[in-house]
Amino acid sequence: MDFETIIGLELHAQVLTRSKMYCGCSAEYSNAEPNTHVCQVCLGMPGVLPVINRQAVEKTIMTGLALNCAIPAHNKFDRKNYMYPDLPKGYQISQYDLPIAVDGFVEFELDGTQRRIGITRVHLEEDTARLTHRRDASGDYSLIDFNRSGTPLMEIVGEPDLRSPHEAREFLVAIRRILRYIGASTGNMEEGAFRCDANVSQRSLDGQIVGAKVEIKNMNSFRAVERALEFEVERQRQVLRGGGTIVQETRGWIEERGVTVGQRTKEFAHDYRYFPEPDLPPVEIAPVWVDEIRGHTPELPMARRQRLITEFGLAPTDADLLTDEAPVADYYERAVAVAGGLHKPLANWVVGELFALARGEGGFEHIKVPAEQLADVVMMVENGEVNALTGKDVLLAVQQTGQAARTIVSERGLGQVRDEGQLLVTVRHVLAANPAAVADYHKGKKAAIGFLIGQAMRQMNGTGNPDTLRRMLTSELDNDV
C-alpha cells in the first residue's frame, strides 16, 4: 500500500531583545551563572505584574511581514495553563485566538522547484526555565535554571504542506535564514534559541486510510529533524501496512539510538484551559506602525538572491552561497561597490578563497580582511598587477597583519614582472637547469610543462605570470628540436 506523508512544523525562536518578555531582566544569559538573570516576575512570585516588551512585539510583527502574513489590528495575550517544573507560575503567558500574525507563506527552492509552504500564525509568548537532568551516586534528579524563564519566544506554526523529511528540513533552513536576516533571532539550534516540533501523519493514496497525527520533540539540529522524520515516517507506514493503528501522541527523538519513543498522549487546546491574560491589556497594532516596521525590514534572502542573479549575472549556485548569511552578502556587496563591474571574479574569490580562510579561522565572523581590501586584491589580479597565486598570499597576509593589500605587494616586491626580456632570462635558466623535464617534454610528456612553470615561478618568488611563462616555455621548447 502506498502512502503520502503529511508534515507540519511548529518552530520556536527566541527573539533578540536586551530584556525579557515581561520584565527588565537581561535576556543575555548564555554564559551567565545559573539563576543570576532573574527577578520576582520571571520567577513567578505571587502578586507580581508583567509588562509587555515593545521591541519583542515589533520583531514579531517584522517576522510576520517577512513571512507574508497579515497583521491583525487587534490581538491579546492569554494564559496557557499546565503544571511542569520549568514553568514557575503554573501557566505560560502566550497567545491563543488573536495572535500577532496570520495567514502567511514562505517560498524556497527544493531540487530546482519553487515551493510555497503556508504559515498558519506567528504568536509571541515567554520561554520556560531550563531543566538539567543528572544522575550520580545519590540517584536521579533535576536542576532548574531560571535564567531562560521569560525570554521572548515566537512560535511559528506552519501549515501541513510538507511532503517529505528533506522538504521539512529545507523549510526549516529557509525560516531560520529569514529570522537571521531580519535580526529577529540568532537561530542557533545548538543553544536552544531555535527549536522545532514536528507533526507527521500518513494517508493512503486512495484516501481509505488516514493515520493519526504524531508530534515529535527533542530535535536540536537540522540533521536531527530530517532523521527523526525519516524514522517516524517508516514506523507509521509499517504499523499501517500491518493493519495496526497509529496512536495520537507526543514522541521524543533519541539521537544516540536513532529512534522516536512514546512520551505522552497528545494534548489538545482545551487541555490548556486558555483564557485572556488579566494582567495585560489587549494590544492594538495601528497600520501606521506596521508600515513603519515594514519600511525597516531588510531585503530578504530570496529577493536578494534573485537580484544578484539578475543584476550581477551570478550563477544560482554562487548566489545561494553568497546570500545564505546576511553578513556574507553584505560583505560581497561592499566589495562590489569598490571593484565596480568585477561581480563574478569577486563572487569566485568570496566563495573560494575567503570561505576557505574563514574555515581555517573558525567562521566568517573571524575574517579580518575588510571588503575593500578583498576588492583591491581582486582588482590587482584582474589587472595583471599580481598573479592569482600571489593574490591568495596577499589575502592571507592582510588577514594576519592587518596591512593594506597594496602596501603588502609594494613592501614585499610581489608585483608581477611584465618585462618579457627578464622573463626570457628566467625561462632559459630553468630549461638549462632541468634537462630531464625538457627531455620528457620532447618525448610527448606534456605534463612536464607544468613542472617547468613551477620552477620558473619559484625562481621569481611568485611574481611571474603563469600564462606568459607557459607561452614562452612552450615556444623555447618547440624551437629547440
C-alpha positions in Angstrom: 0.0 0.0 0.0 1.4 3.4 -1.0 1.1 6.4 1.4 1.6 10.1 1.3 3.4 11.8 4.1 1.9 14.9 5.8 4.2 17.1 7.8 3.7 20.4 9.6 6.4 22.1 11.7 6.0 24.3 14.8 9.0 26.4 15.3 10.0 28.3 18.5 12.6 31.1 18.1 13.9 33.3 20.9 13.5 36.9 20.0 16.7 39.1 20.0 16.0 41.7 22.7 18.0 43.1 25.5 15.5 42.3 28.2 13.0 39.6 28.8 9.4 39.5 27.6 7.5 40.7 30.7 10.3 42.1 33.0 13.5 44.1 32.8 15.9 41.2 33.4 18.7 40.8 30.8 18.0 38.2 28.1 21.8 37.8 27.6 22.1 34.8 29.8 24.0 32.2 27.7 27.3 32.5 29.6 25.8 33.5 33.0 25.8 31.5 36.2 22.5 29.7 36.8 19.7 31.7 38.3 21.5 35.1 38.1 19.3 36.8 35.5 16.1 36.5 37.4 13.6 38.7 39.3 10.2 38.2 41.0 8.4 38.4 37.6 10.4 35.7 35.8 10.4 33.5 38.9 6.6 33.6 39.0 6.3 35.1 42.5 2.7 35.8 43.7 1.4 39.3 43.1 3.9 40.5 40.5 2.7 42.2 37.3 4.1 41.6 33.8 4.9 44.5 31.3 4.9 43.8 27.6 8.3 44.2 25.8 7.6 46.5 22.9 10.7 45.5 20.9 9.7 41.9 21.1 6.3 42.8 19.6 8.0 44.8 16.8 10.3 42.0 15.9 7.4 39.6 15.8 5.5 41.9 13.5 8.6 42.1 11.3 8.8 38.3 11.2 5.1 38.2 10.2 5.7 40.6 7.4 8.8 38.7 6.2 6.6 35.5 6.1 3.9 37.3 4.1 1.4 37.3 6.9 -1.5 39.6 7.7 -1.1 41.7 10.9 -4.5 42.0 12.6 -5.1 45.3 14.3 -6.4 43.6 17.5 -4.6 40.9 19.4 -4.3 39.8 23.0 -2.3 37.7 25.4 -3.6 34.5 27.0 -2.8 32.2 29.9 -1.8 28.7 28.8 -2.2 26.6 31.9 -0.2 23.5 32.6 2.0 22.3 35.5 5.6 21.5 34.9 8.8 22.2 37.0 10.2 24.6 34.3 7.0 26.8 34.5 7.1 28.6 37.9 3.7 30.3 37.6 1.9 27.2 36.6 0.9 28.9 33.4 2.6 30.5 30.4 1.7 33.9 29.1 1.1 33.2 25.4 -1.4 34.0 22.6 -4.3 31.8 21.5 -7.1 33.0 19.3 -5.8 36.5 18.4 -2.1 36.2 17.5 0.1 38.9 16.1 0.4 37.5 12.5 -1.7 35.1 10.5 -2.2 33.5 7.0 1.3 33.8 5.5 3.7 31.7 3.5 7.4 31.1 2.8 8.9 30.2 -0.5 12.1 28.3 -1.1 13.7 26.1 -3.8 13.8 22.4 -3.5 15.7 20.4 -6.1 15.2 23.1 -8.6 11.5 23.5 -7.9 9.9 26.5 -6.2 7.9 25.5 -3.2 5.4 27.6 -1.2 4.5 26.4 2.3 1.7 28.1 4.3 2.2 29.8 7.6 -0.8 29.5 9.9 0.3 32.0 12.5 3.1 33.7 14.4 2.5 34.4 18.0 4.5 35.7 20.9 5.0 34.1 24.3 7.6 33.6 27.0 10.2 30.8 27.2 10.3 28.4 30.1 13.1 27.7 32.6 15.7 25.1 31.7 15.8 21.7 33.2 19.0 19.7 33.5 18.7 16.0 34.4 21.5 14.5 36.4 22.5 11.1 37.7 25.1 10.4 40.4 25.6 8.2 43.5 22.6 9.8 45.2 20.3 8.8 42.3 18.4 10.7 39.5 17.5 14.3 40.0 16.9 17.5 38.0 18.2 21.1 38.4 16.3 24.2 37.2 18.0 27.3 35.8 15.5 30.2 35.6 17.8 32.5 33.5 15.9 31.5 30.4 12.5 31.9 32.0 10.6 34.8 30.5 12.8 35.2 27.4 10.7 36.4 24.4 9.8 33.5 22.3 8.0 33.4 18.9 6.0 30.4 17.8 5.8 30.0 14.0 3.2 27.4 13.1 3.4 26.0 9.5 0.6 24.5 7.6 0.8 20.7 7.0 2.0 21.3 3.4 5.3 19.4 3.7 5.5 16.1 2.0 9.0 14.7 2.9 11.6 14.9 5.7 14.0 16.5 3.3 11.5 19.2 2.4 10.8 19.8 6.1 14.5 20.3 6.6 14.7 22.9 3.8 11.6 24.7 5.1 13.3 24.9 8.5 16.5 26.2 6.9 14.5 28.9 5.0 12.7 30.1 8.1 16.0 30.3 10.1 17.7 32.2 7.3 14.9 34.8 7.2 14.9 35.2 11.0 18.7 35.8 11.0 18.5 38.2 8.0 16.0 40.5 9.8 17.7 40.3 13.1 14.7 38.7 14.9 16.6 35.7 16.3 20.1 34.1 16.3 18.6 30.9 15.0 21.1 28.9 17.0 19.6 25.4 17.5 22.6 24.2 19.5 21.9 26.9 22.1 18.2 26.3 22.2 17.4 29.7 20.6 15.7 27.9 17.7 13.7 24.8 18.3 11.4 22.6 16.2 8.5 20.3 16.9 7.1 18.2 14.0 3.7 16.8 13.4 3.6 13.9 11.0 1.0 11.5 9.7 0.3 9.2 6.8 -2.6 8.8 4.5 -3.0 6.2 1.8 -3.1 7.4 -1.8 -6.6 6.0 -2.3 -7.8 8.0 0.8 -9.1 5.0 2.6 -6.6 5.2 5.5 -5.7 8.3 7.4 -3.3 7.8 10.2 -3.4 9.9 13.4 -1.0 12.8 13.8 2.1 12.3 15.9 4.2 15.1 17.4 8.0 14.7 17.6 10.1 16.7 20.1 13.8 16.9 21.2 15.3 17.6 17.8 18.2 20.0 18.2 19.7 20.2 14.6 18.6 20.2 11.0 20.0 16.8 10.6 18.1 15.5 13.7 14.8 16.9 12.3 15.3 15.0 9.0 16.5 11.8 10.6 13.7 11.8 13.2 11.0 12.3 10.5 12.5 9.6 8.3 12.4 7.2 11.1 8.8 8.2 12.1 7.5 8.0 8.5 8.8 4.5 8.2 7.5 3.4 11.6 4.0 4.7 10.9 3.9 3.1 7.5 4.9 -0.3 8.9 2.2 -0.1 11.5 -0.5 0.8 9.0 0.6 -1.8 6.5 0.5 -4.4 9.3 -3.1 -3.5 10.0 -2.3 -1.5 13.2 -3.5 1.9 14.4 -1.4 5.0 14.9 -1.8 6.4 18.4 -2.0 10.2 18.6 0.8 11.0 20.9 3.9 13.0 21.6 7.2 11.1 20.9 10.7 12.1 21.7 13.7 11.7 19.3 16.6 9.8 20.8 19.7 10.9 18.9 22.0 8.2 20.1 19.7 5.3 19.1 18.2 7.0 16.0 14.6 6.3 17.1 11.5 8.1 18.4 9.9 6.8 21.6 6.5 7.5 23.1 6.3 10.1 25.8 2.7 11.1 26.5 -0.7 11.3 24.9 -1.0 14.3 22.7 -2.7 17.3 24.4 -5.5 19.4 22.8 -6.1 23.1 23.1 -8.8 22.6 25.6 -6.4 20.8 27.9 -4.6 24.0 28.5 -7.7 25.9 29.6 -6.7 29.1 27.7 -8.2 32.3 28.9 -7.3 36.0 28.4 -4.4 37.2 30.5 -6.0 39.5 33.1 -2.8 41.4 33.9 -2.1 42.6 30.4 -4.3 44.9 28.2 -5.2 43.9 24.6 -2.7 45.1 22.0 -3.8 47.4 19.3 -1.5 47.4 16.2 -2.0 50.6 14.2 -1.5 50.3 10.4 1.0 53.2 10.5 3.1 51.2 13.0 3.0 48.2 10.7 4.1 50.4 7.7 7.0 51.8 9.8 8.2 48.3 10.6 7.8 47.2 7.0 10.0 50.2 6.0 12.7 49.0 8.3 12.6 45.3 7.2 15.8 44.4 5.4 15.9 42.8 1.9 15.0 39.1 2.3 17.3 36.3 1.2 15.2 35.0 -1.7 14.8 38.6 -3.1 18.5 39.3 -2.7 19.4 36.0 -4.3 17.3 36.9 -7.4 18.8 40.4 -7.5 22.4 39.1 -7.5 21.5 36.7 -10.4 19.6 39.4 -12.4 21.8 42.4 -11.8 25.2 40.9 -11.4 24.9 37.9 -13.7 25.9 35.4 -11.0 25.2 31.7 -11.3 22.4 30.5 -9.0 24.8 28.3 -7.0 27.1 31.3 -6.3 24.1 33.4 -5.4 22.9 30.7 -3.0 26.2 30.7 -1.2 26.6 34.4 -1.1 23.1 35.1 0.3 22.9 32.2 2.8 24.0 34.6 5.6 23.4 38.3 5.6 26.9 39.3 6.8 28.4 37.4 3.8 26.0 39.1 1.3 26.7 42.5 2.9 30.5 41.9 2.6 30.2 40.9 -1.0 28.2 43.9 -2.0 30.6 46.3 -0.2 33.4 44.7 -2.2 31.4 45.1 -5.4 30.9 48.8 -4.6 34.7 49.2 -4.7 35.6 46.9 -7.5 32.9 48.1 -9.9 32.0 45.5 -12.5 34.0 42.6 -11.2 30.9 40.9 -10.0 31.8 37.3 -11.0 35.5 37.4 -10.0 34.6 38.8 -6.6 32.0 36.1 -6.2 34.6 33.4 -7.0 37.0 34.9 -4.5 34.4 35.1 -1.7 33.0 31.6 -2.1 36.5 30.2 -2.8 39.5 31.8 -1.1 37.6 33.8 1.6 35.4 30.9 2.6 38.5 28.7 2.8 40.2 31.3 5.0 37.0 31.5 7.2 37.0 27.7 7.7 40.6 27.9 8.9 39.8 30.8 11.2 36.8 29.1 12.8 34.0 31.1 11.0 33.2 34.1 8.8 32.9 36.3 11.8 36.7 35.9 12.3 37.6 37.3 8.9 39.7 40.5 9.4 40.1 41.3 5.7 37.9 44.4 5.0 35.7 44.0 2.0 37.6 47.0 0.4 40.9 45.1 0.7 39.5 42.0 -0.9 38.3 44.2 -3.7 41.9 45.6 -4.1 43.3 42.1 -4.3 40.8 41.0 -7.0 41.4 44.2 -9.0 45.2 43.7 -8.8 44.8 40.1 -10.1 42.4 41.1 -12.8 44.6 44.0 -13.9 47.7 41.8 -14.0 49.5 43.6 -11.2 49.9 40.3 -9.3 49.1 36.8 -10.4 46.3 34.7 -8.7 48.7 32.7 -6.6 50.3 35.9 -5.2 46.8 37.3 -4.7 46.0 34.4 -2.4 49.2 35.0 -0.4 48.4 38.7 -0.2 44.8 37.9 1.1 46.3 35.7 3.9 48.8 38.4 4.7 46.0 41.0 5.1 44.2 38.6 7.5 47.4 38.1 9.5 48.9 41.6 9.6 46.0 44.0 9.0 48.1 45.8 6.4 46.6 47.1 3.2 46.9 44.7 0.3 48.7 47.3 -1.9 51.1 48.0 0.9 52.0 44.3 1.2 52.5 44.0 -2.5 54.8 47.1 -2.6 56.8 46.3 0.5 57.4 42.7 -0.4 58.1 43.2 -4.0 55.2 41.0 -5.1 54.2 43.0 -8.2 54.0 40.8 -11.3 57.0 41.0 -13.7 55.9 42.1 -17.2 59.2 42.6 -18.9 59.5 39.7 -21.3 63.2 40.1 -21.6 63.5 39.4 -17.9 61.1 36.6 -18.2 63.1 35.1 -21.0 66.2 35.0 -18.9 64.4 33.1 -16.3 62.8 30.7 -18.8 66.2 29.8 -20.4 67.8 29.4 -17.0 65.0 26.9 -16.0 65.4 24.9 -19.2 69.1 24.7 -18.8 68.8 23.6 -15.2 66.2 20.9 -15.8 67.3 18.7 -18.8 65.2 15.7 -17.7 62.0 17.7 -17.8 63.0 19.1 -21.2 63.6 15.5 -22.5 60.2 14.4 -21.1 58.5 17.2 -22.9 60.2 16.2 -26.2 59.1 12.6 -25.6 55.5 13.8 -25.6 55.0 14.1 -21.8 53.3 17.4 -22.0 52.8 17.4 -18.2 56.4 18.3 -17.9 55.5 21.9 -18.8 53.7 22.2 -15.5 56.8 21.3 -13.6 58.9 23.8 -15.6 56.3 26.6 -15.0 56.5 25.8 -11.3 60.3 26.1 -11.3 60.1 29.4 -13.1 57.6 30.7 -10.6 59.7 29.6 -7.7 62.8 31.3 -9.1 60.8 34.5 -9.5 59.3 34.3 -6.0 55.8 34.0 -7.5 56.0 37.3 -9.4 55.8 35.7 -12.9 52.7 35.4 -14.9 51.9 31.6 -15.3 50.2 32.1 -18.7 53.1 34.2 -20.1 55.6 31.7 -18.7 53.7 28.8 -20.3 53.7 30.5 -23.7 57.4 31.4 -23.5 58.5 28.0 -22.3 56.5 26.2 -25.0 58.0 28.5 -27.6 61.5 27.8 -26.5 60.9 24.1 -26.2 59.2 23.8 -29.6 62.0 25.7 -31.3 64.7 23.5 -29.6 64.3 20.4 -31.8 
